[in-house]
Amino acid sequence: MKERMLRRYLLYACAVAWVVLSGCQQPATNRSADKVVQTHTSIGAAETSSNSAAHHAANSAANFDYYLFTLSWSPEYCHGHPNNPQCGEHPGFVVHGLWPQFDNGRWPSACSSAPGLSNPNRMLDIMPDRRLIRHEWSTHGTCSGLTANQYFGAIRQAYASIKIPPQWVHPARTSTKSASEIKRKFTDANRGMSDADIAISCHNRYLTAVAFCLSKDLQPVACQAVTDCNARSIRIPAAQ
């Protein structure tokens, strides 16, 4: 009698152990994934763990709201980085990137290890730095839901769609404008674009970049939660 009861107890214990072990396999995987979420950070920004988790959770391809297309003002960048490849020809605006954005001001980052362009040299006329080209693909392009060829094709399309005001195509002298005046120059040159679609970046009252908020089909849209310099006096340095 005692042996039968002991045998039944052992069988019951084994069954319970099997159920528990098999049922815990998936949650254990999820906990591992949670650790990845908590340690994921976006390149170029200091973020809280909750912000990073939100970025990682949204990293499935093409899961974003709009693009931020950024043109850097090269003369200001080259003032502090004279040996950078983009500084050789002294351009005005150069493409910094086409960045998937969320309406809440966050953004996805480094969404996959998909290969970049096999020949990045074909982008050097508007992105004159190979390291920048590689960085923009790995950090931002992989979150666009596009292949590298499609993503950089979209960058070229966005660049071609925006007309740069004539005085800033080949800047001969330093000028001073307010943020609103800079926006007005771009809206005057680009029909259908409004001030709300543009964000100005400045540092120490010097222009660093002008960004354009674009839909996924590269049409102007109002910017959402984007940092926007509103200084009344911004220096726009000429090329050295």
N, C-alpha and C positions, 0 to 999 in steps of 0.2 A: 504494500500500500504506500509506504513511504517512498519506495523507489519510483512508483508510477507518478506520485505527486512531484518528486524531484525532477523526473524526466519532463513532465508537462511544464514545470516552471522554467526549465532550461530552454525548451522549445519556444515558450512565450517570450523569454528574454531575448532570444536570438531574433525572433520576428520583430520585436520592438526596436532592437538595435539596427536591423536592416532598414526599417522604415525611416528611422531618424537619420541614418547616414545618407540614404538616397534622397531624402527630402531636404537635406541641408546643402547639397551640392550647388544648387543654383544660387541661393542666398550668399554662399561663400564667394562665388564669382562676382556677384553684385558688390560685395564689400570690397573686393579687390579693385573693381572699377571705381568705387567711390574714392579710394585712395588716389587713383589717377586724377579724378576730377578735382580733388582738393589740392593737388600739387601742380596742376596745370596753370601756367601763367602766359600772358600775351607779351610778345617781344616788344620792347620799346615803351612799356608802361608799368608802373608799380601799382599792383592791384591787390585788393583784399582777397582772402580765400573764397569768400562768397561770390565776388565778382568773377574770379577765375572759374569757379564751378559753373556759373551761368554761361561763361564763354565756352567751356568744354561741352556742356550739355547741348549747346546750339551749334556744335561744329559739324553737323551733317551737311553735306554739300548743298549749296544754294539756299540754305536756311538763313535768310537775312531780309532786311526790308528795303534797302536802297544802297547805292554806291556813293562814296565820297571820292571825287576825282580831284586830286591835288596837284597843283602846279607850284613848284618851288621857285622863289626868286633867286636865281643863281648868283648874281653879284653879291648878295648878302651872305649866302652860304660860303662862297669862295673867299670872302674876307677872312674867315676863320679857318678855311680849309684850302689854301692856295695850291696844294699839290694833288687835290682830287682830280681824277680824269675829266670831270665835267668842266673844269675851269680853264682848259686849254684854249677853247674857242670863244670864251667870254660871251655865252648866250644870255638872254634875258630869262624868260620862263622855261623851265624844263619839267618834264613829267616826274613827279615823285611816285604816285601810285594811284590805283583804282581800288578802293577799300570797301568791301562789304560792311555795312553798318546795320545796327538795330535802332529802332525809333527811340529806345530808352537811353541812347548814348553809348551803349556798349558795342562790342564787335566780336565776331569769331576770329580765331587765329590759328594758323598752322594745323589745318584740318586733315591733311594726309601727307604721305611721302611720294605723291605722284611726281613723275619726272617733269622737269622744266623744259625750256626751249633747247632744241639740239643745236641751234645756231643763234645765240643771244645777240650776236653782232648786228642783226637786222633791226634791232631796236635802238641802236646807239644814236641815231639821229635825233631822237626825242627823249631818250633816257641814257645820257652819255656816261654810264658807269656800269660795267658788267656785274659788279658786286651788288649794286642796287637792283638790277634786273633779277638776279638770283634770289635776293632777299624778298622782293615784292611777290614773286611767285610762291616761295615756300611759306611766307607768312600770311599773305592775303589771297593770292590767286587760287590756292588750293581750297579756299572756302567759297569760291564763286560758283561751283558746280560745272565749270568749264574745263576743257583741256587747256594745256599751256598755249597751244596755237590759237584757240578761241579767245582765251583771256587776253593775250597780248594784241590780238586783233581788235578786241573791244577797247583796249587802251588807245590804240591808234585811231579807232573810230571816234572815241570821245574827244581825243585831242583835235581831230580834224573838224569836229562839230562846234568847237569853241573858237571864236575869233578874238585874238589878243589885240587890244587897242594899239594903234600904230606907234605911239610914243614909247611903248614897252617891248617892241619886237627887237630892236637893236638900240638899247638905251645909250645915248651919248652923254647925258649929264644927269646928275642927281636932282631929284625933285621931291617935293613935300606935298602930301595929300592927306585928307582925312579918310577914315575908313569908308564913310558914306560916299565920298567922291570917287574912291577906287571902285566901289561897287557900281556907281553910276556910269563910269567909263565902260565897264563890262556890259552892263545892261543896254547901254546905248549901242554898243557894237554887236550885241547878240539879241536879235529880235525874239520875243517870247520868253526871255529870262527876266526874273524879278530879283530885287534885293534879297528876298527870303530864300532864294536858291543858292546864295553865295555866302561863304564864310571867309573872313580875313584872319590871317595869322601874323602876329608881329612880336618882336622881342626887343626890349629897350627902345621902343618907338621906331624900330626899323622893320620894314616889310620882310617877312620870311616866306609867305606863301599865300596863294588864293585858292580856295577849294570850292568845288561845285557839287551840289547834291543832285544826283541823277537816278532815275528809275532803273529797273533792271534792263529796260530796252533803251537806256541812255538818253532819256528825256528829262529836262529840268524839273525838279520837284523841290518843295520847301524843305529846308534842313530841319532836323529834329535833334535837339539836345547836343548841338555841336558848338564847341568853344569858338567864339567870334570876337575878335578884337574890335573895339569901337572907339579907338583913340582918335582925337581930333587932329593930331599932327603926326603923320607917319613918314619917315624918311625912306625914299626909294632910291638906293644907291645905284649909280651907273656902273657899268663894267670897268674894271681897272685896265 
